[in-house]
């Protein structure tokens, strides 16, 4: 009986882990270009819901397009997309 309970607990944890891994994650950020100075606020889908990992990913993707990351403001799920769309404008899910 104890082994069945342990197996069920492990199966439940694995299933919860898969749900978390499959969750959509986004980061909103500020970036700049120099000469001439240009700034933008944007929203980008990221592979991890961890701010540190998202910061590295956002910086790398922006750099490939000639932008420098200033900072990642927040990391959030799909429920936060609508409220950020208007502010991000053409940088909404662009990169």
DSSP file (Angstrom, degrees, kcal/mol; ACC not computed):
  #  RESIDUE AA STRUCTURE BP1 BP2  ACC     N-H-->O    O-->H-N    N-H-->O    O-->H-N    TCO  KAPPA ALPHA  PHI   PSI    X-CA   Y-CA   Z-CA
    1    1 A X     >        0   0    0      0, 0.0     4,-2.1     0, 0.0     5,-0.2   0.000 360.0 360.0 360.0 -43.2    0.0    0.0    0.0
    2    2 A X  H  >  +     0   0    0      1,-0.2     4,-2.3     2,-0.2     5,-0.1   0.878 360.0  51.6 -62.4 -38.1    2.8    2.4    0.9
    3    3 A X  H  > S+     0   0    0      2,-0.2     4,-2.4     1,-0.2    -1,-0.2   0.867 108.0  52.2 -67.7 -36.2    4.5    1.8   -2.5
    4    4 A X  H  > S+     0   0    0      2,-0.2     4,-2.4     1,-0.2    -2,-0.2   0.920 110.3  48.0 -64.5 -44.3    1.2    2.6   -4.3
    5    5 A X  H  X S+     0   0    0     -4,-2.1     4,-2.5     2,-0.2    -2,-0.2   0.921 112.3  49.2 -62.8 -44.2    0.9    5.8   -2.5
    6    6 A X  H  X S+     0   0    0     -4,-2.3     4,-2.5     1,-0.2    -2,-0.2   0.900 111.0  50.0 -62.0 -41.4    4.5    6.7   -3.2
    7    7 A X  H  X S+     0   0    0     -4,-2.4     4,-2.4     2,-0.2    -1,-0.2   0.895 111.6  48.3 -64.5 -40.5    4.0    5.9   -6.9
    8    8 A X  H  X S+     0   0    0     -4,-2.4     4,-2.4     2,-0.2    -2,-0.2   0.894 111.0  50.9 -66.1 -39.9    0.9    8.1   -7.0
    9    9 A X  H  X S+     0   0    0     -4,-2.5     4,-2.4     2,-0.2    -2,-0.2   0.927 111.7  46.8 -63.5 -44.9    2.7   10.9   -5.3
   10   10 A X  H  X S+     0   0    0     -4,-2.5     4,-2.5     2,-0.2    -2,-0.2   0.915 112.2  50.4 -63.4 -43.4    5.6   10.7   -7.8
   11   11 A X  H  X S+     0   0    0     -4,-2.4     4,-2.3     1,-0.2    -1,-0.2   0.893 110.8  49.7 -62.4 -39.7    3.1   10.6  -10.7
   12   12 A X  H  X S+     0   0    0     -4,-2.4     4,-2.4     2,-0.2    -2,-0.2   0.924 111.1  48.5 -64.7 -44.6    1.3   13.6   -9.4
   13   13 A X  H  X S+     0   0    0     -4,-2.4     4,-2.5     2,-0.2    -2,-0.2   0.897 111.5  49.9 -63.2 -40.9    4.5   15.6   -9.0
   14   14 A X  H  X S+     0   0    0     -4,-2.5     4,-2.2     2,-0.2    -1,-0.2   0.919 111.2  49.4 -63.2 -43.1    5.6   14.7  -12.5
   15   15 A X  H  X S+     0   0    0     -4,-2.3     4,-1.7     2,-0.2    -2,-0.2   0.896 111.5  48.4 -64.3 -40.1    2.3   15.7  -13.9
   16   16 A X  H  X S+     0   0    0     -4,-2.4     4,-2.3     1,-0.2    -2,-0.2   0.896 110.1  52.6 -66.0 -39.9    2.5   19.1  -12.0
   17   17 A X  H  X S+     0   0    0     -4,-2.5     4,-2.5     1,-0.2    -2,-0.2   0.886 107.7  51.0 -62.4 -39.4    6.0   19.6  -13.3
   18   18 A X  H  X S+     0   0    0     -4,-2.2     4,-1.7     2,-0.2    -1,-0.2   0.872 109.2  51.6 -66.0 -36.6    4.9   19.0  -16.8
   19   19 A X  H  X S+     0   0    0     -4,-1.7     4,-0.6     2,-0.2    -2,-0.2   0.918 111.7  45.7 -66.3 -43.1    2.1   21.6  -16.4
   20   20 A X  H >< S+     0   0    0     -4,-2.3     3,-1.0     1,-0.2    -2,-0.2   0.913 112.3  51.3 -65.4 -42.3    4.5   24.2  -15.0
   21   21 A X  H 3< S+     0   0    0     -4,-2.5    -1,-0.2     1,-0.2    -2,-0.2   0.829 110.0  50.1 -64.8 -31.3    7.0   23.5  -17.8
   22   22 A X  H 3< S+     0   0    0     -4,-1.7    -1,-0.2    -5,-0.2    -2,-0.2   0.551  85.2 115.2 -84.9  -7.5    4.3   23.9  -20.4
   23   23 A X  S << S-     0   0    0     -3,-1.0     2,-0.3    -4,-0.6    26,-0.0  -0.333  72.3-115.4 -65.0 143.0    3.1   27.2  -19.0
   24   24 A X        -     0   0    0     25,-0.0    54,-0.4    21,-0.0     2,-0.4  -0.634  33.6-165.7 -80.3 135.5    3.5   30.2  -21.3
   25   25 A X  E     -A   46   0A   0     21,-0.6    21,-2.3    -2,-0.3     2,-0.3  -0.959   8.3-179.2-126.0 142.3    5.9   32.8  -20.0
   26   26 A X  E     -AB  45  76A   0     50,-2.7    50,-2.7    -2,-0.4     2,-0.4  -0.945  11.3-153.6-136.3 155.0    6.5   36.4  -21.1
   27   27 A X  E     -AB  44  75A   0     17,-2.7    17,-2.5    -2,-0.3     2,-0.4  -0.992   5.7-150.9-128.7 138.6    8.8   39.2  -20.1
   28   28 A X  E     +AB  43  74A   0     46,-1.9    45,-2.8    -2,-0.4    46,-1.0  -0.915  31.5 166.1-105.6 142.6    8.2   42.9  -20.4
   29   29 A X  E     -AB  42  72A   0     13,-2.3    13,-2.2    -2,-0.4     2,-0.4  -0.877  35.4-124.6-147.7 168.2   11.4   44.9  -20.8
   30   30 A X  E     +AB  41  71A   0     41,-2.3    40,-3.0    -2,-0.3    41,-1.5  -0.979  32.4 175.2-121.7 140.1   13.0   48.2  -21.7
   31   31 A X  E     -AB  40  69A   0      9,-2.6     9,-2.3    -2,-0.4     2,-0.3  -0.915  10.4-158.9-140.7 165.0   15.7   48.5  -24.4
   32   32 A X  E     -AB  39  68A   0     36,-2.4    36,-2.9    -2,-0.3     2,-0.3  -0.956   9.8-155.8-142.5 160.8   17.8   51.1  -26.2
   33   33 A X  E   > -A   38   0A   0      5,-2.3     5,-2.4    -2,-0.3     2,-0.3  -0.962  22.5-137.3-128.5 149.9   19.9   51.8  -29.3
   34   34 A X  T   5 +     0   0    0     -2,-0.3     3,-0.2     3,-0.2    -2,-0.0  -0.712  66.9  55.1-106.1 159.6   22.6   54.4  -29.5
   35   35 A X  T   5S+     0   0    0     -2,-0.3    -1,-0.2     0, 0.0     2,-0.1   0.938 128.5  21.8  52.4  74.0   23.5   56.9  -32.2
   36   36 A X  T   5S-     0   0    0     -3,-0.2     2,-0.3     0, 0.0    -3,-0.1   0.611 111.1-121.1 -83.9 159.2   20.8   58.2  -32.3
   37   37 A X  T   5 +     0   0    0     -3,-0.2     2,-0.4    -2,-0.1    -3,-0.2  -0.454  37.8 174.0 -65.6 126.2   19.4   57.2  -29.0
   38   38 A X  E   < -A   33   0A   0     -5,-2.4    -5,-2.3    -2,-0.3     2,-0.3  -0.996   9.3-167.3-133.1 139.1   16.2   55.2  -29.3
   39   39 A X  E     +A   32   0A   0     -2,-0.4     2,-0.3    -7,-0.2    -7,-0.2  -0.918   7.1 178.0-122.7 149.8   14.3   53.6  -26.4
   40   40 A X  E     -A   31   0A   0     -9,-2.3    -9,-2.6    -2,-0.3     2,-0.4  -0.996  23.3-144.8-150.9 154.7   11.5   51.1  -26.4
   41   41 A X  E     +A   30   0A   0     -2,-0.3     2,-0.3    46,-0.3    50,-0.3  -0.941  35.7 168.8-109.2 135.0    9.3   49.1  -24.1
   42   42 A X  E     -A   29   0A   0    -13,-2.2   -13,-2.3    -2,-0.4     2,-0.4  -0.913  32.9-134.5-144.8 171.0    8.4   45.6  -25.3
   43   43 A X  E     +Ac  28  92A   0     48,-1.9    50,-2.5    -2,-0.3    51,-0.5  -0.996  25.7 179.9-128.8 133.2    6.9   42.2  -24.5
   44   44 A X  E     -A   27   0A   0    -17,-2.5   -17,-2.7    -2,-0.4     2,-0.3  -0.991  29.7-120.7-136.1 140.1    8.6   39.0  -25.5
   45   45 A X  E     -A   26   0A   0     -2,-0.4     2,-0.3   -19,-0.2   -19,-0.3  -0.658  36.9-167.3 -76.6 136.2    7.7   35.3  -25.0
   46   46 A X  E     -A   25   0A   0    -21,-2.3   -21,-0.6    -2,-0.3     8,-0.1  -0.836  29.0-125.8-124.8 162.3   10.5   33.6  -23.1
   47   47 A X  S    S+     0   0    0     -2,-0.3     2,-0.4     6,-0.1   -21,-0.1   0.647  91.0  42.4 -84.4 -14.8   11.3   29.9  -22.4
   48   48 A X        -     0   0    0      2,-0.1    -1,-0.1   -23,-0.0     6,-0.1  -0.986  66.2-140.4-136.2 144.7   11.4   30.2  -18.6
   49   49 A X  S    S+     0   0    0     -2,-0.4     2,-0.5    26,-0.1    26,-0.1  -0.005  73.9 107.3 -89.3  29.4    9.3   31.9  -16.0
   50   50 A X     >  -     0   0    0      1,-0.1     4,-2.9   -25,-0.0     5,-0.2  -0.941  67.3-143.0-109.6 127.2   12.5   32.8  -14.1
   51   51 A X  H  > S+     0   0    0     -2,-0.5     4,-2.5     1,-0.2     5,-0.1   0.878  99.2  50.8 -60.3 -41.3   13.5   36.5  -14.2
   52   52 A X  H  > S+     0   0    0      2,-0.2     4,-1.7     1,-0.2    -1,-0.2   0.931 114.3  43.0 -62.5 -46.7   17.2   35.8  -14.3
   53   53 A X  H  > S+     0   0    0      1,-0.2     4,-2.2     2,-0.2    -2,-0.2   0.900 113.9  52.0 -66.3 -40.7   16.9   33.3  -17.2
   54   54 A X  H  X S+     0   0    0     -4,-2.9     4,-3.1     1,-0.2     5,-0.3   0.894 105.7  55.7 -62.9 -39.3   14.5   35.6  -19.0
   55   55 A X  H  X S+     0   0    0     -4,-2.5     4,-2.3    -5,-0.2    -1,-0.2   0.919 109.3  45.9 -60.2 -44.4   16.9   38.5  -18.7
   56   56 A X  H  X S+     0   0    0     -4,-1.7     4,-2.0     2,-0.2    -1,-0.2   0.915 115.4  46.9 -64.3 -43.2   19.7   36.5  -20.4
   57   57 A X  H  X S+     0   0    0     -4,-2.2     4,-2.3     2,-0.2    -2,-0.2   0.926 113.5  46.9 -66.3 -45.7   17.3   35.3  -23.1
   58   58 A X  H  X S+     0   0    0     -4,-3.1     4,-2.6     1,-0.2     5,-0.3   0.924 111.8  51.4 -62.9 -45.1   15.8   38.7  -23.8
   59   59 A X  H  X S+     0   0    0     -4,-2.3     4,-2.4    -5,-0.3    -1,-0.2   0.910 111.3  47.7 -59.2 -43.5   19.3   40.4  -23.9
   60   60 A X  H  X S+     0   0    0     -4,-2.0     4,-1.5     2,-0.2    -1,-0.2   0.919 113.6  46.0 -65.8 -44.4   20.6   37.8  -26.4
   61   61 A X  H  < S+     0   0    0     -4,-2.3     4,-0.4     1,-0.2    -2,-0.2   0.880 114.8  47.3 -68.7 -37.7   17.6   38.1  -28.7
   62   62 A X  H ><>S+     0   0    0     -4,-2.6     5,-2.3    -5,-0.2     3,-1.6   0.910 107.2  56.9 -68.3 -41.5   17.6   41.9  -28.6
   63   63 A X  H ><5S+     0   0    0     -4,-2.4     3,-1.8     1,-0.3    -1,-0.2   0.866  98.7  60.7 -58.2 -37.5   21.4   42.1  -29.2
   64   64 A X  T 3<5S+     0   0    0     -4,-1.5    -1,-0.3     1,-0.3    -2,-0.2   0.727 108.5  44.9 -62.8 -21.1   20.9   40.1  -32.5
   65   65 A X  T < 5S-     0   0    0     -3,-1.6    -1,-0.3    -4,-0.4    -2,-0.2   0.220 126.1 -98.2-107.0  11.8   18.7   43.0  -33.7
   66   66 A X  T < 5S+     0   0    0     -3,-1.8     2,-0.3     1,-0.3    -3,-0.2   0.653  83.6 123.7  84.8  15.7   21.0   45.8  -32.6
   67   67 A X      < -     0   0    0     -5,-2.3     2,-0.5    -8,-0.1    -1,-0.3  -0.784  51.4-141.8-108.3 153.5   19.2   46.6  -29.3
   68   68 A X  E     -B   32   0A   0    -36,-2.9   -36,-2.4    -2,-0.3     2,-0.3  -0.968  21.6-125.1-113.8 126.2   20.7   46.7  -25.7
   69   69 A X  E     -B   31   0A   0     -2,-0.5   -38,-0.3   -38,-0.2     3,-0.1  -0.521  23.8-177.4 -68.4 129.8   18.5   45.4  -22.9
   70   70 A X  E     -     0   0A   0    -40,-3.0     2,-0.3     1,-0.3   -39,-0.2   0.859  64.5 -35.5 -89.8 -51.3   18.2   48.0  -20.1
   71   71 A X  E     -B   30   0A   0    -41,-1.5   -41,-2.3   -16,-0.0     2,-0.6  -0.951  45.0-119.6-168.4 153.0   16.1   45.8  -17.8
   72   72 A X  E     -B   29   0A   0     -2,-0.3   -43,-0.3   -43,-0.2     3,-0.1  -0.875  26.1-167.8 -91.5 124.2   13.5   43.1  -17.6
   73   73 A X  E     -     0   0A   0    -45,-2.8     2,-0.3    -2,-0.6    -1,-0.2   0.958  60.6 -15.8 -79.7 -54.5   10.6   44.6  -15.6
   74   74 A X  E     -B   28   0A   0    -46,-1.0   -46,-1.9   -23,-0.0     2,-0.4  -0.973  48.9-138.6-148.1 159.8    8.5   41.4  -14.9
   75   75 A X  E     +B   27   0A   0     -2,-0.3     2,-0.3   -48,-0.2   -48,-0.2  -0.991  40.0 157.9-118.9 131.8    8.0   37.9  -16.0
   76   76 A X  E     -B   26   0A   0    -50,-2.7   -50,-2.7    -2,-0.4     2,-0.1  -0.888  36.0-103.1-148.9 171.4    4.4   36.8  -16.2
   77   77 A X    >   -     0   0    0     -2,-0.3     3,-2.0   -52,-0.2     4,-0.2  -0.270  53.2 -81.0 -92.9-176.6    1.9   34.3  -17.8
   78   78 A X  G >  S+     0   0    0    -54,-0.4     3,-1.4     1,-0.3     4,-0.4   0.700 119.6  75.0 -61.5 -20.1   -0.5   34.8  -20.6
   79   79 A X  G 3  S+     0   0    0      1,-0.2    -1,-0.3     2,-0.1     4,-0.3   0.697  94.3  52.6 -66.8 -17.2   -3.0   36.5  -18.3
   80   80 A X  G <> S+     0   0    0     -3,-2.0     4,-0.6     1,-0.1    -1,-0.2   0.423  84.8  88.2 -97.4   1.5   -0.8   39.6  -18.3
   81   81 A X  H X> S+     0   0    0     -3,-1.4     3,-1.5     1,-0.2     4,-1.2   0.944  81.4  53.3 -67.3 -49.8   -0.6   40.0  -22.1
   82   82 A X  H 3> S+     0   0    0     -4,-0.4     4,-0.6     1,-0.3     3,-0.5   0.865 105.6  53.4 -57.3 -40.6   -3.7   42.1  -22.8
   83   83 A X  H 34 S+     0   0    0     -4,-0.3    -1,-0.3     1,-0.2     4,-0.2   0.677 114.5  42.2 -71.5 -15.2   -2.8   44.8  -20.3
   84   84 A X  H <X S+     0   0    0     -3,-1.5     4,-1.9    -4,-0.6    -1,-0.2   0.562  90.4  87.5-104.3 -11.5    0.6   45.3  -21.8
   85   85 A X  H  X S+     0   0    0     -4,-1.2     4,-1.5    -3,-0.5    -2,-0.1   0.907  88.4  46.7 -59.3 -49.0   -0.2   45.2  -25.5
   86   86 A X  H  < S+     0   0    0     -4,-0.6    -1,-0.2     1,-0.2     3,-0.1   0.895 113.3  49.3 -63.8 -41.0   -1.1   48.9  -26.1
   87   87 A X  H  4 S+     0   0    0     -4,-0.2   -46,-0.3     1,-0.2    -1,-0.2   0.837 110.5  50.3 -68.4 -32.4    2.1   50.1  -24.3
   88   88 A X  H >< S+     0   0    0     -4,-1.9     3,-2.6     1,-0.2    -1,-0.2   0.761  81.8 169.6 -79.0 -24.4    4.4   47.8  -26.2
   89   89 A X  G >< S+     0   0    0     -4,-1.5     3,-1.5     1,-0.3    -1,-0.2  -0.227  71.2   1.0  52.4-127.1    3.0   48.8  -29.6
   90   90 A X  G 3  S+     0   0    0      1,-0.3    -1,-0.3    -4,-0.1    -2,-0.1   0.584 131.4  63.2 -71.3  -7.7    5.1   47.5  -32.5
   91   91 A X  G <  S+     0   0    0     -3,-2.6   -48,-1.9   -50,-0.3     2,-0.8   0.177  70.7 121.2-100.2  16.8    7.4   45.8  -29.9
   92   92 A X  B <  S-c   43   0A   0     -3,-1.5   -48,-0.1     1,-0.3   -50,-0.1  -0.737 101.0 -23.8 -80.4 110.4    4.6   43.5  -28.6
   93   93 A X  S    S+     0   0    0    -50,-2.5    -1,-0.3    -2,-0.8   -49,-0.2   0.771 100.4 134.2  56.0  30.5    5.8   40.0  -29.2
   94   94 A X              0   0    0     -3,-0.5    -2,-0.1   -51,-0.5   -50,-0.1   0.872 360.0 360.0 -75.5 -38.7    8.2   41.3  -32.0
   95   95 A X              0   0    0    -52,-0.3    -1,-0.2    -4,-0.3   -51,-0.1   0.424 360.0 360.0-104.8 360.0   11.3   39.4  -31.0
